[in-house]
């Protein structure tokens, strides 16, 4: 897939989550940070937001209310998401 189309798809999917809280978090993250991510990080981000993780669990992981599973926590993009949230 063309990287610009991939970013556009992820941008759209980031703004259309299952819960408003994630719409705000991931939509803002996509607006401000998505263009800076490498293809590897885009792939990790894609797996995080489009994986099997429940939307509320995903919210709790990125806000630090629950410990994220290794497959999410050990990605290079997860700390970037958490840093983005902590700065807002």
N, CA, C and O atoms as a printed pandas DataFrame, in Angstrom:
     atom_number atom_name residue_name chain_id  residue_number  x_coord  y_coord  z_coord
0              1         N          UNK        A               1    0.846   -1.183    0.000
1              2        CA          UNK        A               1    0.000    0.000    0.000
2              3         C          UNK        A               1    0.891    1.246    0.000
3              4         O          UNK        A               1    1.922    1.287    0.671
4              5         N          UNK        A               2    0.485    2.233   -0.743
5              6        CA          UNK        A               2    1.168    3.530   -0.768
6              7         C          UNK        A               2    1.149    4.124    0.646
7              8         O          UNK        A               2    0.115    4.118    1.313
8              9         N          UNK        A               3    2.295    4.633    1.095
9             10        CA          UNK        A               3    2.411    5.115    2.478
10            11         C          UNK        A               3    1.473    6.285    2.771
11            12         O          UNK        A               3    0.963    6.397    3.886
12            13         N          UNK        A               4    1.241    7.153    1.793
13            14        CA          UNK        A               4    0.320    8.280    2.014
14            15         C          UNK        A               4   -1.118    7.782    2.173
15            16         O          UNK        A               4   -1.870    8.302    2.997
16            17         N          UNK        A               5   -1.494    6.784    1.392
17            18        CA          UNK        A               5   -2.836    6.198    1.534
18            19         C          UNK        A               5   -2.964    5.483    2.872
19            20         O          UNK        A               5   -4.009    5.531    3.521
20            21         N          UNK        A               6   -1.894    4.827    3.269
21            22        CA          UNK        A               6   -1.878    4.133    4.554
22            23         C          UNK        A               6   -2.060    5.134    5.689
23            24         O          UNK        A               6   -2.871    4.920    6.590
24            25         N          UNK        A               7   -1.307    6.219    5.642
25            26        CA          UNK        A               7   -1.452    7.264    6.664
26            27         C          UNK        A               7   -2.870    7.841    6.656
27            28         O          UNK        A               7   -3.449    8.079    7.716
28            29         N          UNK        A               8   -3.422    8.065    5.477
29            30        CA          UNK        A               8   -4.780    8.608    5.369
30            31         C          UNK        A               8   -5.796    7.646    5.980
31            32         O          UNK        A               8   -6.720    8.073    6.672
32            33         N          UNK        A               9   -5.626    6.344    5.724
33            34        CA          UNK        A               9   -6.540    5.346    6.300
34            35         C          UNK        A               9   -6.417    5.338    7.814
35            36         O          UNK        A               9   -7.426    5.332    8.519
36            37         N          UNK        A              10   -5.185    5.339    8.323
37            38        CA          UNK        A              10   -4.980    5.343    9.768
38            39         C          UNK        A              10   -5.506    6.624   10.408
39            40         O          UNK        A              10   -6.054    6.592   11.510
40            41         N          UNK        A              11   -5.340    7.739    9.726
41            42        CA          UNK        A              11   -5.860    9.017   10.221
42            43         C          UNK        A              11   -7.380    8.925   10.383
43            44         O          UNK        A              11   -7.921    9.298   11.424
44            45         N          UNK        A              12   -8.057    8.432    9.362
45            46        CA          UNK        A              12   -9.518    8.283    9.413
46            47         C          UNK        A              12   -9.912    7.329   10.541
47            48         O          UNK        A              12  -10.806    7.634   11.330
48            49         N          UNK        A              13   -9.249    6.181   10.617
49            50        CA          UNK        A              13   -9.590    5.191   11.638
50            51         C          UNK        A              13   -9.294    5.700   13.045
51            52         O          UNK        A              13   -9.950    5.293   14.004
52            53         N          UNK        A              14   -8.325    6.576   13.168
53            54        CA          UNK        A              14   -7.994    7.150   14.473
54            55         C          UNK        A              14   -9.094    8.073   14.971
55            56         O          UNK        A              14   -9.308    8.189   16.177
56            57         N          UNK        A              15   -9.783    8.720   14.068
57            58        CA          UNK        A              15  -10.845    9.659   14.434
58            59         C          UNK        A              15  -12.201    8.980   14.601
59            60         O          UNK        A              15  -13.133    9.589   15.126
60            61         N          UNK        A              16  -12.325    7.736   14.164
61            62        CA          UNK        A              16  -13.600    7.012   14.206
62            63         C          UNK        A              16  -13.467    5.751   15.048
63            64         O          UNK        A              16  -13.622    4.639   14.542
64            65         N          UNK        A              17  -13.182    5.926   16.324
65            66        CA          UNK        A              17  -13.036    4.805   17.244
66            67         C          UNK        A              17  -14.406    4.414   17.780
67            68         O          UNK        A              17  -15.418    4.980   17.366
68            69         N          UNK        A              18  -14.448    3.468   18.680
69            70        CA          UNK        A              18  -15.722    3.021   19.234
70            71         C          UNK        A              18  -16.233    3.871   20.380
71            72         O          UNK        A              18  -17.416    3.817   20.716
72            73         N          UNK        A              19  -15.350    4.659   20.986
73            74        CA          UNK        A              19  -15.745    5.517   22.105
74            75         C          UNK        A              19  -15.155    6.913   21.901
75            76         O          UNK        A              19  -14.083    7.069   21.317
76            77         N          UNK        A              20  -15.864    7.905   22.385
77            78        CA          UNK        A              20  -15.464    9.298   22.190
78            79         C          UNK        A              20  -14.065    9.584   22.738
79            80         O          UNK        A              20  -13.293   10.317   22.121
80            81         N          UNK        A              21  -13.742    9.007   23.891
81            82        CA          UNK        A              21  -12.436    9.246   24.502
82            83         C          UNK        A              21  -11.306    8.851   23.553
83            84         O          UNK        A              21  -10.317    9.571   23.418
84            85         N          UNK        A              22  -11.463    7.708   22.901
85            86        CA          UNK        A              22  -10.431    7.260   21.962
86            87         C          UNK        A              22  -10.461    8.067   20.672
87            88         O          UNK        A              22   -9.419    8.268   20.047
88            89         N          UNK        A              23  -11.639    8.533   20.263
89            90        CA          UNK        A              23  -11.710    9.440   19.103
90            91         C          UNK        A              23  -10.823   10.659   19.350
91            92         O          UNK        A              23  -10.063   11.078   18.477
92            93         N          UNK        A              24  -10.934   11.212   20.544
93            94        CA          UNK        A              24  -10.182   12.420   20.893
94            95         C          UNK        A              24   -8.687   12.121   21.000
95            96         O          UNK        A              24   -7.865   12.838   20.429
96            97         N          UNK        A              25   -8.338   11.066   21.731
97            98        CA          UNK        A              25   -6.923   10.729   21.934
98            99         C          UNK        A              25   -6.251   10.364   20.616
99           100         O          UNK        A              25   -5.256   10.977   20.228
100          101         N          UNK        A              26   -6.796    9.367   19.932
101          102        CA          UNK        A              26   -6.132    8.865   18.727
102          103         C          UNK        A              26   -6.308    9.804   17.540
103          104         O          UNK        A              26   -5.440    9.873   16.669
104          105         N          UNK        A              27   -7.417   10.523   17.500
105          106        CA          UNK        A              27   -7.598   11.513   16.444
106          107         C          UNK        A              27   -6.585   12.639   16.558
107          108         O          UNK        A              27   -5.999   13.061   15.562
108          109         N          UNK        A              28   -6.381   13.123   17.779
109          110        CA          UNK        A              28   -5.379   14.167   18.008
110          111         C          UNK        A              28   -3.972   13.667   17.737
111          112         O          UNK        A              28   -3.161   14.359   17.122
112          113         N          UNK        A              29   -3.690   12.453   18.203
113          114        CA          UNK        A              29   -2.375   11.853   17.955
114          115         C          UNK        A              29   -2.120   11.742   16.458
115          116         O          UNK        A              29   -1.042   12.097   15.980
116          117         N          UNK        A              30   -3.102   11.254   15.725
117          118        CA          UNK        A              30   -2.945   11.093   14.274
118          119         C          UNK        A              30   -2.716   12.440   13.600
119          120         O          UNK        A              30   -1.881   12.553   12.702
120          121         N          UNK        A              31   -3.449   13.452   14.026
121          122        CA          UNK        A              31   -3.303   14.783   13.431
122          123         C          UNK        A              31   -1.907   15.355   13.637
123          124         O          UNK        A              31   -1.349   15.989   12.742
124          125         N          UNK        A              32   -1.352   15.126   14.817
125          126        CA          UNK        A              32   -0.086   15.760   15.168
126          127         C          UNK        A              32    1.158   14.908   14.937
127          128         O          UNK        A              32    2.241   15.451   14.719
128          129         N          UNK        A              33    1.023   13.588   14.979
129          130        CA          UNK        A              33    2.213   12.740   15.013
130          131         C          UNK        A              33    2.308   11.746   13.852
131          132         O          UNK        A              33    3.411   11.349   13.477
132          133         N          UNK        A              34    1.194   11.346   13.289
133          134        CA          UNK        A              34    1.188   10.268   12.288
134          135         C          UNK        A              34    2.152   10.518   11.137
135          136         O          UNK        A              34    2.785    9.583   10.646
136          137         N          UNK        A              35    2.269   11.757   10.707
137          138        CA          UNK        A              35    3.146   12.075    9.571
138          139         C          UNK        A              35    4.628   11.857    9.883
139          140         O          UNK        A              35    5.447   11.768    8.968
140          141         N          UNK        A              36    4.975   11.770   11.166
141          142        CA          UNK        A              36    6.375   11.587   11.573
142          143         C          UNK        A              36    6.763   10.116   11.757
143          144         O          UNK        A              36    7.945    9.805   11.899
144          145         N          UNK        A              37    5.792    9.221   11.754
145          146        CA          UNK        A              37    6.082    7.820   12.045
146          147         C          UNK        A              37    6.694    7.101   10.851
147          148         O          UNK        A              37    6.342    7.353    9.699
148          149         N          UNK        A              38    7.613    6.205   11.160
149          150        CA          UNK        A              38    8.244    5.368   10.134
150          151         C          UNK        A              38    7.254    4.289    9.689
151          152         O          UNK        A              38    6.254    4.062   10.369
152          153         N          UNK        A              39    7.510    3.629    8.577
153          154        CA          UNK        A              39    6.632    2.525    8.161
154          155         C          UNK        A              39    6.493    1.442    9.234
155          156         O          UNK        A              39    5.407    0.895    9.422
156          157         N          UNK        A              40    7.577    1.132    9.932
157          158        CA          UNK        A              40    7.507    0.135   11.010
158          159         C          UNK        A              40    6.578    0.619   12.125
159          160         O          UNK        A              40    5.770   -0.152   12.642
160          161         N          UNK        A              41    6.695    1.886   12.489
161          162        CA          UNK        A              41    5.837    2.444   13.535
162          163         C          UNK        A              41    4.387    2.523   13.070
163          164         O          UNK        A              41    3.472    2.306   13.863
164          165         N          UNK        A              42    4.171    2.829   11.806
165          166        CA          UNK        A              42    2.808    2.834   11.269
166          167         C          UNK        A              42    2.192    1.447   11.382
167          168         O          UNK        A              42    1.018    1.313   11.728
168          169         N          UNK        A              43    2.973    0.425   11.095
169          170        CA          UNK        A              43    2.498   -0.951   11.202
170          171         C          UNK        A              43    2.128   -1.285   12.645
171          172         O          UNK        A              43    1.095   -1.906   12.895
172          173         N          UNK        A              44    2.963   -0.875   13.586
173          174        CA          UNK        A              44    2.668   -1.104   15.004
174          175         C          UNK        A              44    1.403   -0.358   15.416
175          176         O          UNK        A              44    0.542   -0.913   16.098
176          177         N          UNK        A              45    1.296    0.888   15.003
177          178        CA          UNK        A              45    0.122    1.701   15.327
178          179         C          UNK        A              45   -1.141    1.072   14.742
179          180         O          UNK        A              45   -2.176    1.015   15.407
180          181         N          UNK        A              46   -1.054    0.604   13.510
181          182        CA          UNK        A              46   -2.169   -0.071   12.842
182          183         C          UNK        A              46   -2.624   -1.270   13.669
183          184         O          UNK        A              46   -3.822   -1.464   13.876
184          185         N          UNK        A              47   -1.677   -2.071   14.141
185          186        CA          UNK        A              47   -2.013   -3.253   14.945
186          187         C          UNK        A              47   -2.633   -2.858   16.282
187          188         O          UNK        A              47   -3.528   -3.542   16.779
188          189         N          UNK        A              48   -2.162   -1.763   16.860
189          190        CA          UNK        A              48   -2.712   -1.315   18.144
190          191         C          UNK        A              48   -4.158   -0.867   17.979
191          192         O          UNK        A              48   -5.031   -1.319   18.721
192          193         N          UNK        A              49   -4.423    0.010   17.021
193          194        CA          UNK        A              49   -5.783    0.558   16.922
194          195         C          UNK        A              49   -6.759   -0.359   16.196
195          196         O          UNK        A              49   -7.970   -0.231   16.375
196          197         N          UNK        A              50   -6.258   -1.275   15.386
197          198        CA          UNK        A              50   -7.150   -2.149   14.620
198          199         C          UNK        A              50   -7.077   -3.609   15.046
199          200         O          UNK        A              50   -7.621   -4.485   14.375
200          201         N          UNK        A              51   -6.406   -3.864   16.158
201          202        CA          UNK        A              51   -6.295   -5.229   16.666
202          203         C          UNK        A              51   -7.557   -5.655   17.395
203          204         O          UNK        A              51   -8.612   -5.034   17.263
204          205         N          UNK        A              52   -7.429   -6.712   18.158
205          206        CA          UNK        A              52   -8.574   -7.281   18.874
206          207         C          UNK        A              52   -8.829   -6.642   20.232
207          208         O          UNK        A              52   -9.721   -7.076   20.961
208          209         N          UNK        A              53   -8.065   -5.628   20.578
209          210        CA          UNK        A              53   -8.190   -5.006   21.893
210          211         C          UNK        A              53   -9.493   -4.229   22.012
211          212         O          UNK        A              53   -9.837   -3.428   21.143
212          213         N          UNK        A              54  -10.204   -4.476   23.093
213          214        CA          UNK        A              54  -11.427   -3.748   23.416
214          215         C          UNK        A              54  -11.107   -2.257   23.522
215          216         O          UNK        A              54  -10.052   -1.882   24.034
216          217         N          UNK        A              55  -12.011   -1.414   23.042
217          218        CA          UNK        A              55  -11.763    0.039   23.042
218          219         C          UNK        A              55  -11.526    0.592   24.445
219          220         O          UNK        A              55  -10.660    1.449   24.624
220          221         N          UNK        A              56  -12.273    0.122   25.442
221          222        CA          UNK        A              56  -12.053    0.622   26.798
222          223         C          UNK        A              56  -10.705    0.172   27.335
223          224         O          UNK        A              56  -10.012    0.944   27.998
224          225         N          UNK        A              57  -10.324   -1.081   27.054
225          226        CA          UNK        A              57   -9.003   -1.539   27.486
226          227         C          UNK        A              57   -7.909   -0.707   26.828
227          228         O          UNK        A              57   -6.936   -0.324   27.477
228          229         N          UNK        A              58   -8.070   -0.433   25.553
229          230        CA          UNK        A              58   -7.094    0.393   24.842
230          231         C          UNK        A              58   -6.978    1.769   25.505
231          232         O          UNK        A              58   -5.874    2.284   25.683
232          233         N          UNK        A              59   -8.109    2.354   25.865
233          234        CA          UNK        A              59   -8.115    3.638   26.569
234          235         C          UNK        A              59   -7.353    3.525   27.891
235          236         O          UNK        A              59   -6.527    4.380   28.211
236          237         N          UNK        A              60   -7.633    2.467   28.658
237          238        CA          UNK        A              60   -6.960    2.280   29.943
238          239         C          UNK        A              60   -5.458    2.062   29.768
239          240         O          UNK        A              60   -4.672    2.531   30.592
240          241         N          UNK        A              61   -5.051    1.369   28.724
241          242        CA          UNK        A              61   -3.621    1.139   28.477
242          243         C          UNK        A              61   -2.895    2.446   28.175
243          244         O          UNK        A              61   -1.851    2.732   28.762
244          245         N          UNK        A              62   -3.441    3.226   27.273
245          246        CA          UNK        A              62   -2.725    4.445   26.860
246          247         C          UNK        A              62   -2.762    5.533   27.930
247          248         O          UNK        A              62   -1.902    6.413   27.952
248          249         N          UNK        A              63   -3.751    5.476   28.811
249          250        CA          UNK        A              63   -3.815    6.460   29.895
250          251         C          UNK        A              63   -3.133    5.966   31.165
251          252         O          UNK        A              63   -3.065    6.692   32.157
252          253         N          UNK        A              64   -2.627    4.731   31.140
253          254        CA          UNK        A              64   -1.904    4.190   32.281
254          255         C          UNK        A              64   -2.771    3.651   33.393
255          256         O          UNK        A              64   -2.266    3.373   34.480
256          257         N          UNK        A              65   -4.054    3.496   33.157
257          258        CA          UNK        A              65   -4.944    2.973   34.196
258          259         C          UNK        A              65   -4.858    1.455   34.320
259          260         O          UNK        A              65   -5.205    0.885   35.354
260          261         N          UNK        A              66   -4.397    0.814   33.263
261          262        CA          UNK        A              66   -4.138   -0.623   33.263
262          263         C          UNK        A              66   -2.797   -0.842   32.583
263          264         O          UNK        A              66   -2.391   -0.074   31.711
264          265         N          UNK        A              67   -2.123   -1.898   32.995
265          266        CA          UNK        A              67   -0.864   -2.241   32.340
266          267         C          UNK        A              67   -1.172   -2.869   30.983
267          268         O          UNK        A              67   -1.986   -3.786   30.875
268          269         N          UNK        A              68   -0.511   -2.362   29.965
269          270        CA          UNK        A              68   -0.723   -2.870   28.607
270          271         C          UNK        A              68   -0.047   -4.226   28.444
271          272         O          UNK        A              68    1.004   -4.475   29.036
272          273         N          UNK        A              69   -0.646   -5.100   27.644
273          274        CA          UNK        A              69    0.013   -6.378   27.356
274          275         C          UNK        A              69    1.325   -6.150   26.603
275          276         O          UNK        A              69    1.511   -5.118   25.959
276          277         N          UNK        A              70    2.217   -7.111   26.692
277          278        CA          UNK        A              70    3.549   -6.975   26.082
278          279         C          UNK        A              70    3.493   -6.623   24.611
279          280         O          UNK        A              70    4.269   -5.786   24.150
280          281         N          UNK        A              71    2.587   -7.246   23.859
281          282        CA          UNK        A              71    2.545   -6.999   22.410
282          283         C          UNK        A              71    2.220   -5.546   22.075
283          284         O          UNK        A              71    2.504   -5.091   20.967
284          285         N          UNK        A              72    1.638   -4.824   23.004
285          286        CA          UNK        A              72    1.388   -3.391   22.820
286          287         C          UNK        A              72    2.496   -2.575   23.488
287          288         O          UNK        A              72    3.073   -1.676   22.876
288          289         N          UNK        A              73    2.782   -2.896   24.739
289          290        CA          UNK        A              73    3.743   -2.115   25.529
290          291         C          UNK        A              73    5.150   -2.119   24.941
291          292         O          UNK        A              73    5.884   -1.143   25.097
292          293         N          UNK        A              74    5.533   -3.190   24.276
293          294        CA          UNK        A              74    6.900   -3.295   23.762
294          295         C          UNK        A              74    7.075   -2.753   22.347
295          296         O          UNK        A              74    8.153   -2.887   21.767
296          297         N          UNK        A              75    6.046   -2.151   21.790
297          298        CA          UNK        A              75    6.195   -1.528   20.471
298          299         C          UNK        A              75    6.930   -0.198   20.632
299          300         O          UNK        A              75    6.953    0.382   21.717
300          301         N          UNK        A              76    7.519    0.266   19.560
301          302        CA          UNK        A              76    8.220    1.556   19.626
302          303         C          UNK        A              76    7.249    2.730   19.603
303          304         O          UNK        A              76    7.616    3.841   19.987
304          305         N          UNK        A              77    6.020    2.501   19.161
305          306        CA          UNK        A              77    5.054    3.594   19.039
306          307         C          UNK        A              77    4.248    3.815   20.333
307          308         O          UNK        A              77    3.742    4.914   20.558
308          309         N          UNK        A              78    4.124    2.794   21.176
309          310        CA          UNK        A              78    3.327    2.933   22.398
310          311         C          UNK        A              78    3.846    4.052   23.309
311          312         O          UNK        A              78    3.042    4.853   23.785
312          313         N          UNK        A              79    5.157    4.138   23.572
313          314        CA          UNK        A              79    5.642    5.266   24.397
314          315         C          UNK        A              79    5.400    6.628   23.745
315          316         O          UNK        A              79    5.232    7.628   24.442
316          317         N          UNK        A              80    5.381    6.667   22.430
317          318        CA          UNK        A              80    5.110    7.929   21.726
318          319         C          UNK        A              80    3.665    8.353   21.974
319          320         O          UNK        A              80    3.386    9.531   22.195
320          321         N          UNK        A              81    2.754    7.389   21.935
321          322        CA          UNK        A              81    1.338    7.675   22.217
322          323         C          UNK        A              81    1.194    8.165   23.654
323          324         O          UNK        A              81    0.532    9.172   23.905
324          325         N          UNK        A              82    1.813    7.454   24.599
325          326        CA          UNK        A              82    1.708    7.837   26.007
326          327         C          UNK        A              82    2.309    9.219   26.259
327          328         O          UNK        A              82    1.763   10.004   27.035
328          329         N          UNK        A              83    3.427    9.514   25.607
329          330        CA          UNK        A              83    4.052   10.839   25.757
330          331         C          UNK        A              83    3.121   11.918   25.212
331          332         O          UNK        A              83    2.960   12.970   25.830
332          333         N          UNK        A              84    2.510   11.662   24.062
333          334        CA          UNK        A              84    1.563   12.612   23.475
334          335         C          UNK        A              84    0.443   12.909   24.477
335          336         O          UNK        A              84    0.085   14.068   24.687
336          337         N          UNK        A              85   -0.103   11.866   25.089
337          338        CA          UNK        A              85   -1.200   12.041   26.047
338          339         C          UNK        A              85   -0.730   12.828   27.268
339          340         O          UNK        A              85   -1.442   13.711   27.744
340          341         N          UNK        A              86    0.450   12.520   27.772
341          342        CA          UNK        A              86    0.939   13.198   28.983
342          343         C          UNK        A              86    1.203   14.683   28.750
343          344         O          UNK        A              86    1.192   15.474   29.693
344          345         N          UNK        A              87    1.437   15.058   27.503
345          346        CA          UNK        A              87    1.701   16.468   27.185
346          347         C          UNK        A              87    0.433   17.257   26.896
347          348         O          UNK        A              87    0.498   18.470   26.696
348          349         N          UNK        A              88   -0.701   16.605   26.872
349          350        CA          UNK        A              88   -1.966   17.299   26.576
350          351         C          UNK        A              88   -2.720   17.641   27.822
351          352         O          UNK        A              88   -3.801   18.225   27.748
